[in-house]
Every structure is written in structure tokens, then in C-alpha cells.
């Protein structure tokens, strides 16, 4: 499994073979004995990182040949999936000894089918799979059938989605699943990636009752999950593990894995948590476009970061905010192409599909987000290139209302929204040409009190990003985190007259786009 991901990592194209791989298309004739899926992989890694929790397992195909199951066991593997079939013409010639060998070593084991959806119906491929190793019994050692549905590795069979529409793909997966239930009594677990699933099924949410085996190669976490799921059962975290290539984590205890094999449901998250858990968290985009959350610990520092997205390299700004007022923090993203979107946060982690709330021109507006009018929910306040200051309130379906002008003269003055004077109403912070930090006191009704401004800091010219945070150093604390040109993060707690004692909370942040306002 995961061949499309391996190709993406090496070549940047799921349909471009890696060096040494047989790129010939899947034969439609009888008697095929090999397949592109599972072909030549990168050399074994030397640093065998593994998750700190869960139960390790491997998956293999004909490419691995005779597997050193003792070696895999010694590295911690307690279960295995073995490729059985592909489409209607391929059977893994190594299946028997791989499947039996893992079982003889004491591992739980199961079989998987590599889907080629545009060559036959899902039911037909389910029949072929079960007839050639894909069955299941409640013997306590057989894992449920697994459907591997992912990037099309054969250019002759169409694009990465097999030239199928999202609705056609969903219908095909459902047809396969329904037939598997009829034949075995078990719904198949689904192996896929977030990118492929959301692209090729149209972010379908129709399979939340199927266990998820998600592929995401990194040392941090499974990241944002495909649209149907709030929890993963298995995470494939590398194709370069010890002994055999693909290593995975069962997201639970060994007891729960045994129960799953006997016919029980996959475990669900005991304490589901959203990807952004507090408005004091720091969300950041690295130079590769990966999105990270650095969770605030409420004691003036951050916990261990974890990845919550990818493909964010073209963002201008990113703002954690409960935009849709459902109690879970969302992300409001401003893009360099001029669009403005929000990503609804899911209570159990990840985000739903983005909602477009601004179609053009937003690359020329510097924005701040928060409850600008007291009691009216979250709004956007922004400055245009001509120095005009506006706010945009919520309209229906969490879109934006019409712009309301509330000021002028804010040339090259990005703004931050925060209750700096601790009076329960939002203020606007900005920096003038003398590098003074100014507070424009908010009235709570959508205007600046008397048009006044107060200088609350000097020599802020070295600060290039500011994020307003609540609860960063105690539940009632309010303040901002600023990043300077050297990549240092500093926390500035608010007092009614200005700031308390500042503290350094991070270094090495130069290359990141950080949440809040870029200056």
C-alpha cells in the first residue's frame, strides 16, 4: 500500500514511477503475476522512529517476497496486512507464505485489495478478493478485510481519480463495501489519504461507519483526516521502516485490536480534541506549506507541536477563531490570490471543507479578527491600501455582510484586535511610522472612541507579526505574542495602561507564517 504516496514523495507525481519501477499498465488479460502497486521502494531508513502509543504493524505485497517475520516481531510488529488481489486479474503470488508466516509468528493478520475502480464494478472486485484470500472469520486472529483505494498508478487508466467523478467513486466504494458485508459479514476498513479522498470522492462523508487506515508519512501525527472521519484506526506513518517497508500504528490498545479482529467496532477517540484547542495556541505554516499547531499550556509556554494540515504555502495570513460560533475553533485563511476562506473545525480534530467568504481583492487588505461589536459575534476589521478602515459583520450562513467604514489614515498600518485596556471591549493596535505601538480604543459598538489613540509602546519596528492571545499565562490573562526579525517570539501581557513584564516564549521562527497579523 501507499505506492501513490511514495511516488509523490520521490517524483511529485502519483503517476510517475520511481527509479527502477515497472511502469507498465495493469494487464487486462488472464494470468497476470505482478502489479505496479508495491513496486520498488526507497532504501530502508536508518532512524526507525515510531509512535509512542498504539500497536505497531506492517503491510506487505509481492515486492517484499519472503518476509523476515521474526525481525518484524523483534521491532515491535504485532499485526500485518498482506496484499491479496488487485482489480480482477492480479493475485499476489507471495500471499500464502506471507499471510501464514505472519500468523505463525503470532501476529494478527488480514488481507487487502488494491482497487482499480474503473475496470469493473465494486461488487465484482469484492467477489474476486474474497475468492482469493480476502475472507474473514471471527477466530480472533483474522483482521477485517481492507480496501486500498488511492492514487491511480497507471496513466493509461486515466487521471489520479481513474477519470471517475466524485459521485461515481462514492458509488463504487459503496458497491464494494456492500458486497463485502454480504460475503463476510464485515465492512472493510478503508485505506486512503486525505488528499486523494477529498479530491476523488468530493470530500464524501458517507463512510464514517467504516474504520479508517490513513496514510501520512511523517514523525508527528496523522494530521487532518479525510472528510468522512474524525478518528483513525490505523496510521501508516512510513514506507521506510525496519525489515519491511510500510509501518503502521493501531490507534488503541492490543486488547482493542483483538476485539476488532473478533468482530467488534474500531475504537473511537476517548477524549476527542479539535486541532486548535484554545485561542492561545500558535498556528504556523512552515516553508514546505505544512500547517502546525503549537498548543498553549496555559502557563506561558507551548506544548509539543503537531501537524494539522498541508498545502498552506500560499496563505497571506491565518487566524484561529470560532467563526461559526459552534464552540470549536476554526481557521480563517487569507490567501495571496485574493480569496478569503474559513475552515470549520471538527470537535474530534481536523477541519471540514473550506467555505469561501471572500472571492477577490483580499490580498490587498490587512485584517484582524474578533468580536469588534460587543455581543454581535466575530467580525473582520481591515485596512485598505488607501488607508481606509472598515469592518465586516456576519451575514447569513457565516458569510460577510457589507463593509462599514469607520476610519481613515491607516496607510501601511496593519492592525491587531485585542482588549488591550481590559475594559471588556475590543481595541485596535497598530504601529505608526515612528515605530510606536498605538492603541485605538474601541467603543464596543463598532467605532473608535472619539477617534483617539494612545501610545502604549516604543521601538516596535523590529516586530513583523503579532498574535492576540487569551489564556496564554493563566485563564484570565490577555496579551499579544510578537515575533521579531530574528525569529524570537515574545509574550507581552496586558495591563490597563500598557504591558506587564515580557517573556521570551520561542526562537527560530523566522521562516514561519504565524497566526495573527503580519506587519
TORGU-295865 format. One record per residue (C-alpha): residue in one letter; x, y, z; chain; residue number from 1. Coordinates in steps of 0.5 Angstrom, whole numbers, plus 500, padded with zeros to 3 digits. Layout:
BEGIN
a|X|Y|Z|A|NUM .
...
***
This chain:
BEGIN
x|500|500|500|A|1 .
x|502|507|500|A|2 .
x|505|507|493|A|3 .
x|502|513|491|A|4 .
x|505|517|497|A|5 .
x|512|514|495|A|6 .
x|511|517|488|A|7 .
x|509|523|491|A|8 .
x|515|524|496|A|9 .
x|520|522|491|A|10 .
x|517|525|484|A|11 .
x|512|530|486|A|12 .
x|507|526|482|A|13 .
x|503|520|484|A|14 .
x|503|517|477|A|15 .
x|511|518|475|A|16 .
x|515|512|477|A|17 .
x|520|512|482|A|18 .
x|527|510|479|A|19 .
x|527|502|478|A|20 .
x|520|501|478|A|21 .
x|516|498|473|A|22 .
x|511|503|470|A|23 .
x|507|498|465|A|24 .
x|500|499|466|A|25 .
x|496|493|469|A|26 .
x|494|488|464|A|27 .
x|487|486|463|A|28 .
x|489|479|461|A|29 .
x|489|473|465|A|30 .
x|495|470|469|A|31 .
x|498|477|471|A|32 .
x|503|476|476|A|33 .
x|505|482|478|A|34 .
x|503|490|479|A|35 .
x|506|497|480|A|36 .
x|503|497|487|A|37 .
x|508|496|492|A|38 .
x|514|496|487|A|39 .
x|521|499|488|A|40 .
x|521|503|495|A|41 .
x|527|507|498|A|42 .
x|532|504|502|A|43 .
x|531|503|509|A|44 .
x|531|508|514|A|45 .
x|537|508|519|A|46 .
x|533|512|524|A|47 .
x|527|508|526|A|48 .
x|522|513|529|A|49 .
x|516|510|532|A|50 .
x|510|513|535|A|51 .
x|510|513|543|A|52 .
x|503|510|543|A|53 .
x|499|505|540|A|54 .
x|501|498|537|A|55 .
x|506|497|531|A|56 .
x|504|493|525|A|57 .
x|507|492|518|A|58 .
x|503|491|511|A|59 .
x|507|488|505|A|60 .
x|506|486|498|A|61 .
x|509|481|493|A|62 .
x|515|486|493|A|63 .
x|517|484|500|A|64 .
x|518|477|498|A|65 .
x|520|472|504|A|66 .
x|519|477|510|A|67 .
x|523|476|516|A|68 .
x|517|476|521|A|69 .
x|522|475|527|A|70 .
x|526|481|525|A|71 .
x|519|485|524|A|72 .
x|517|482|531|A|73 .
x|523|484|535|A|74 .
x|522|491|532|A|75 .
x|515|491|535|A|76 .
x|510|489|530|A|77 .
x|504|485|533|A|78 .
x|500|485|526|A|79 .
x|500|485|519|A|80 .
x|496|486|513|A|81 .
x|498|483|506|A|82 .
x|496|484|499|A|83 .
x|492|479|496|A|84 .
x|489|482|490|A|85 .
x|488|488|485|A|86 .
x|483|489|480|A|87 .
x|480|483|477|A|88 .
x|487|480|474|A|89 .
x|492|480|480|A|90 .
x|493|475|485|A|91 .
x|500|476|490|A|92 .
x|504|470|488|A|93 .
x|507|471|495|A|94 .
x|500|471|499|A|95 .
x|500|465|502|A|96 .
x|507|465|506|A|97 .
x|507|472|507|A|98 .
x|500|471|511|A|99 .
x|501|465|514|A|100 .
x|508|467|516|A|101 .
x|506|473|520|A|102 .
x|500|469|523|A|103 .
x|505|463|525|A|104 .
x|510|468|528|A|105 .
x|504|470|533|A|106 .
x|501|476|529|A|107 .
x|494|478|528|A|108 .
x|494|478|520|A|109 .
x|489|481|515|A|110 .
x|488|481|507|A|111 .
x|488|488|503|A|112 .
x|485|489|496|A|113 .
x|488|495|491|A|114 .
x|482|498|488|A|115 .
x|482|500|481|A|116 .
x|475|503|480|A|117 .
x|474|504|473|A|118 .
x|475|497|470|A|119 .
x|470|493|474|A|120 .
x|464|494|479|A|121 .
x|466|495|486|A|122 .
x|462|488|488|A|123 .
x|466|484|482|A|124 .
x|472|486|485|A|125 .
x|470|484|492|A|126 .
x|468|477|490|A|127 .
x|475|477|487|A|128 .
x|478|479|493|A|129 .
x|474|474|498|A|130 .
x|475|468|493|A|131 .
x|483|470|493|A|132 .
x|485|471|501|A|133 .
x|480|477|503|A|134 .
x|475|473|507|A|135 .
x|474|474|515|A|136 .
x|473|469|521|A|137 .
x|471|471|528|A|138 .
x|477|467|530|A|139 .
x|481|473|534|A|140 .
x|487|473|530|A|141 .
x|484|475|523|A|142 .
x|483|482|522|A|143 .
x|478|485|518|A|144 .
x|478|486|510|A|145 .
x|482|492|508|A|146 .
x|480|496|502|A|147 .
x|486|500|499|A|148 .
x|483|506|495|A|149 .
x|488|511|493|A|150 .
x|492|515|487|A|151 .
x|492|511|480|A|152 .
x|499|509|479|A|153 .
x|497|507|472|A|154 .
x|497|513|467|A|155 .
x|494|509|461|A|156 .
x|488|508|466|A|157 .
x|486|516|467|A|158 .
x|488|521|472|A|159 .
x|489|520|479|A|160 .
x|482|519|480|A|161 .
x|481|514|475|A|162 .
x|477|519|471|A|163 .
x|471|518|475|A|164 .
x|467|523|478|A|165 .
x|466|524|486|A|166 .
x|459|521|486|A|167 .
x|462|515|481|A|168 .
x|467|514|486|A|169 .
x|463|514|492|A|170 .
x|458|509|489|A|171 .
x|464|504|487|A|172 .
x|466|504|494|A|173 .
x|459|503|497|A|174 .
x|458|498|492|A|175 .
x|465|494|494|A|176 .
x|463|495|502|A|177 .
x|456|493|501|A|178 .
x|458|486|497|A|179 .
x|464|485|503|A|180 .
x|459|485|508|A|181 .
x|454|480|504|A|182 .
x|460|476|503|A|183 .
x|464|476|510|A|184 .
x|459|480|515|A|185 .
x|465|486|516|A|186 .
x|465|492|513|A|187 .
x|472|493|510|A|188 .
x|477|498|513|A|189 .
x|479|504|508|A|190 .
x|486|505|507|A|191 .
x|487|512|503|A|192 .
x|490|519|504|A|193 .
x|487|526|506|A|194 .
x|489|529|499|A|195 .
x|486|523|495|A|196 .
x|480|522|499|A|197 .
x|478|529|499|A|198 .
x|480|530|492|A|199 .
x|477|524|489|A|200 .
x|470|523|493|A|201 .
x|469|530|493|A|202 .
x|470|530|501|A|203 .
x|465|525|502|A|204 .
x|462|524|509|A|205 .
x|459|517|507|A|206 .
x|463|512|510|A|207 .
x|464|515|518|A|208 .
x|462|508|520|A|209 .
x|468|505|517|A|210 .
x|475|504|520|A|211 .
x|480|509|517|A|212 .
x|487|507|515|A|213 .
x|490|513|514|A|214 .
x|497|514|510|A|215 .
x|501|521|512|A|216 .
x|509|520|512|A|217 .
x|512|524|518|A|218 .
x|514|523|525|A|219 .
x|509|528|528|A|220 .
x|502|525|527|A|221 .
x|496|523|522|A|222 .
x|494|531|521|A|223 .
x|488|533|518|A|224 .
x|484|527|517|A|225 .
x|479|525|510|A|226 .
x|472|528|511|A|227 .
x|469|522|513|A|228 .
x|473|521|519|A|229 .
x|474|525|526|A|230 .
x|478|519|528|A|231 .
x|483|514|525|A|232 .
x|484|507|527|A|233 .
x|491|506|523|A|234 .
x|496|511|521|A|235 .
x|501|509|516|A|236 .
x|507|513|518|A|237 .
x|513|511|514|A|238 .
x|515|507|508|A|239 .
x|522|506|510|A|240 .
x|521|502|517|A|241 .
x|526|497|519|A|242 .
x|525|490|516|A|243 .
x|520|491|511|A|244 .
x|518|498|508|A|245 .
x|511|500|511|A|246 .
x|510|501|518|A|247 .
x|503|503|522|A|248 .
x|500|505|528|A|249 .
x|494|502|531|A|250 .
x|491|507|535|A|251 .
x|489|504|541|A|252 .
x|491|498|546|A|253 .
x|493|491|544|A|254 .
x|486|489|547|A|255 .
x|482|493|543|A|256 .
x|486|491|537|A|257 .
x|484|484|539|A|258 .
x|477|486|540|A|259 .
x|477|489|533|A|260 .
x|479|482|530|A|261 .
x|474|478|533|A|262 .
x|468|483|530|A|263 .
x|468|489|535|A|264 .
x|468|496|532|A|265 .
x|474|500|532|A|266 .
x|475|504|538|A|267 .
x|474|512|538|A|268 .
x|477|518|541|A|269 .
x|476|517|549|A|270 .
x|477|525|549|A|271 .
x|477|528|542|A|272 .
x|480|534|542|A|273 .
x|480|540|536|A|274 .
x|486|541|532|A|275 .
x|486|548|535|A|276 .
x|484|548|542|A|277 .
x|485|555|545|A|278 .
x|486|562|543|A|279 .
x|492|562|546|A|280 .
x|495|557|541|A|281 .
x|500|559|536|A|282 .
x|498|556|529|A|283 .
x|504|557|524|A|284 .
x|506|555|517|A|285 .
x|513|552|515|A|286 .
x|517|553|509|A|287 .
x|514|547|506|A|288 .
x|507|549|507|A|289 .
x|505|545|513|A|290 .
x|501|547|518|A|291 .
x|502|546|525|A|292 .
x|499|548|532|A|293 .
x|503|549|538|A|294 .
x|498|548|544|A|295 .
x|499|553|549|A|296 .
x|499|550|556|A|297 .
x|496|556|560|A|298 .
x|503|557|564|A|299 .
x|506|562|559|A|300 .
x|509|557|554|A|301 .
x|507|552|549|A|302 .
x|507|544|549|A|303 .
x|509|539|543|A|304 .
x|507|542|536|A|305 .
x|503|537|532|A|306 .
x|501|538|524|A|307 .
x|494|540|523|A|308 .
x|495|541|515|A|309 .
x|499|542|509|A|310 .
x|499|546|502|A|311 .
x|498|552|506|A|312 .
x|504|556|503|A|313 .
x|500|561|499|A|314 .
x|497|564|505|A|315 .
x|498|571|507|A|316 .
x|495|570|514|A|317 .
x|492|565|518|A|318 .
x|487|567|524|A|319 .
x|485|562|529|A|320 .
x|477|564|531|A|321 .
x|471|561|533|A|322 .
x|468|564|526|A|323 .
x|461|560|526|A|324 .
x|460|560|534|A|325 .
x|460|552|535|A|326 .
x|464|552|541|A|327 .
x|470|549|536|A|328 .
x|476|554|534|A|329 .
x|476|555|526|A|330 .
x|481|557|522|A|331 .
x|480|564|518|A|332 .
x|485|564|512|A|333 .
x|487|570|508|A|334 .
x|490|568|501|A|335 .
x|495|571|496|A|336 .
x|490|570|491|A|337 .
x|486|575|494|A|338 .
x|481|570|497|A|339 .
x|478|569|504|A|340 .
x|476|562|507|A|341 .
x|474|559|513|A|342 .
x|476|552|515|A|343 .
x|470|550|520|A|344 .
x|474|546|526|A|345 .
x|472|539|528|A|346 .
x|471|537|535|A|347 .
x|475|531|535|A|348 .
x|480|534|530|A|349 .
x|481|536|523|A|350 .
x|477|541|519|A|351 .
x|471|541|514|A|352 .
x|472|543|507|A|353 .
x|473|551|507|A|354 .
x|468|556|506|A|355 .
x|469|562|501|A|356 .
x|467|568|504|A|357 .
x|471|573|500|A|358 .
x|472|572|493|A|359 .
x|477|577|491|A|360 .
x|481|583|493|A|361 .
x|483|581|500|A|362 .
x|491|580|498|A|363 .
x|491|588|499|A|364 .
x|487|588|506|A|365 .
x|491|588|512|A|366 .
x|486|584|517|A|367 .
x|484|583|524|A|368 .
x|479|578|527|A|369 .
x|475|578|533|A|370 .
x|468|581|537|A|371 .
x|469|588|535|A|372 .
x|462|590|537|A|373 .
x|460|587|543|A|374 .
x|455|582|543|A|375 .
x|455|581|536|A|376 .
x|460|575|535|A|377 .
x|466|575|531|A|378 .
x|468|580|525|A|379 .
x|473|583|521|A|380 .
x|477|589|521|A|381 .
x|481|591|516|A|382 .
x|485|597|513|A|383 .
x|486|598|505|A|384 .
x|492|601|501|A|385 .
x|488|608|501|A|386 .
x|489|608|509|A|387 .
x|481|607|510|A|388 .
x|479|603|516|A|389 .
x|473|598|515|A|390 .
x|469|593|519|A|391 .
x|465|587|516|A|392 .
x|460|583|520|A|393 .
x|457|576|520|A|394 .
x|451|575|515|A|395 .
x|447|569|513|A|396 .
x|451|562|513|A|397 .
x|457|566|516|A|398 .
x|459|570|510|A|399 .
x|461|577|511|A|400 .
x|456|583|511|A|401 .
x|457|590|507|A|402 .
x|463|594|509|A|403 .
x|462|599|514|A|404 .
x|468|605|514|A|405 .
x|470|607|521|A|406 .
x|476|611|520|A|407 .
x|482|613|515|A|408 .
x|489|615|515|A|409 .
x|492|608|517|A|410 .
x|497|608|511|A|411 .
x|501|602|512|A|412 .
x|499|600|518|A|413 .
x|496|593|520|A|414 .
x|492|592|526|A|415 .
x|491|587|531|A|416 .
x|484|587|535|A|417 .
x|485|586|543|A|418 .
x|482|588|549|A|419 .
x|489|592|551|A|420 .
x|486|596|556|A|421 .
x|482|590|560|A|422 .
x|475|594|560|A|423 .
x|471|588|556|A|424 .
x|471|592|549|A|425 .
x|476|590|543|A|426 .
x|481|596|542|A|427 .
x|486|596|535|A|428 .
x|493|596|536|A|429 .
x|498|599|530|A|430 .
x|505|602|529|A|431 .
x|506|608|526|A|432 .
x|512|611|522|A|433 .
x|516|613|528|A|434 .
x|515|605|530|A|435 .
x|511|607|536|A|436 .
x|505|602|538|A|437 .
x|499|605|539|A|438 .
x|492|603|542|A|439 .
x|486|606|538|A|440 .
x|480|605|544|A|441 .
x|474|601|542|A|442 .
x|467|603|544|A|443 .
x|464|596|543|A|444 .
x|459|599|538|A|445 .
x|463|599|532|A|446 .
x|467|605|533|A|447 .
x|474|608|536|A|448 .
x|472|612|542|A|449 .
x|473|620|540|A|450 .
x|478|618|534|A|451 .
x|483|618|540|A|452 .
x|490|614|540|A|453 .
x|494|612|546|A|454 .
x|502|611|545|A|455 .
x|503|604|549|A|456 .
x|510|602|547|A|457 .
x|516|605|543|A|458 .
x|521|602|539|A|459 .
x|517|596|536|A|460 .
x|520|597|529|A|461 .
x|523|590|529|A|462 .
x|517|586|530|A|463 .
x|514|583|524|A|464 .
x|508|579|527|A|465 .
x|503|580|532|A|466 .
x|498|575|535|A|467 .
x|493|577|540|A|468 .
x|492|571|546|A|469 .
x|487|570|551|A|470 .
x|489|565|557|A|471 .
x|496|564|555|A|472 .
x|499|565|562|A|473 .
x|493|564|567|A|474 .
x|486|563|565|A|475 .
x|484|571|566|A|476 .
x|491|573|562|A|477 .
x|490|577|556|A|478 .
x|496|579|552|A|479 .
x|500|579|545|A|480 .
x|506|575|542|A|481 .
x|510|579|538|A|482 .
x|516|576|533|A|483 .
x|522|580|531|A|484 .
x|526|580|525|A|485 .
x|531|575|529|A|486 .
x|525|570|530|A|487 .
x|524|571|537|A|488 .
x|517|570|540|A|489 .
x|516|575|546|A|490 .
x|510|575|550|A|491 .
x|507|582|552|A|492 .
x|502|581|558|A|493 .
x|497|587|558|A|494 .
x|495|592|564|A|495 .
x|490|597|564|A|496 .
x|496|602|562|A|497 .
x|500|598|557|A|498 .
x|504|592|558|A|499 .
x|507|588|564|A|500 .
x|514|584|564|A|501 .
x|515|581|557|A|502 .
x|518|574|557|A|503 .
x|521|570|551|A|504 .
x|517|564|549|A|505 .
x|520|562|543|A|506 .
x|526|562|538|A|507 .
x|528|560|531|A|508 .
x|521|562|528|A|509 .
x|524|567|522|A|510 .
x|522|562|516|A|511 .
x|514|561|519|A|512 .
x|508|565|517|A|513 .
x|505|565|524|A|514 .
x|498|566|526|A|515 .
x|495|573|527|A|516 .
x|497|580|524|A|517 .
x|504|580|519|A|518 .
x|507|587|520|A|519 .
***
